[in-house]
Amino acid sequence: MCVDHKITCRCGSNTASFNFKDNILPVEVIDKLYCPSCSGDTVFDPETMLIDNGWIIKYDMDVARFMVHKLPKGEMSPERLFDEGYCTWRGVYPSDHIDSAREREELVKLAKINPKKYLEEFKKWGVERMERLAHEGWRKANEK
């Protein structure tokens, strides 16, 4: 099971939704969140932080290490926490789950009129969307 948590960035102007795979880590593993507006003055620490397209997540690595016994063996790093889904965006980017639902609403209208066309358009939308997000630089869109 995954739990969603919404966190506000340091400047208070943006929020991001996070998933915590299997509820292994508590929300307290996120020490600070910086959006592109407030991340500019932040000194990046690769031992505790991850950058994704202008957003910076600062993890409390002491909390992560405390829970390491619940994770499969491997190096404890911000990249692992994010990339393996233990503390990551809900979707490809911070508000992806909201934006993608809105985009899909338009396609759903087509499903009632022409189901075959709907399936074609839905597949096309998914492929093109991931290509666009990868081009924009989102980490999860560039996963292999």
Secondary structure, 3 states (H helix, E strand, C coil): CEEEEEEECCCCCCEEEEEEECCCCCHHHEEEEECCCCCCCCCCCCCCEEEECCEEEEECHHHHHHCHHHCCCCCCCHHHHHHCCCCEECCCCCCHHHHHHHHHHHHHHHHHHCHHHHHHHHHHHHHHHHHHHHHHCCHHHHCC
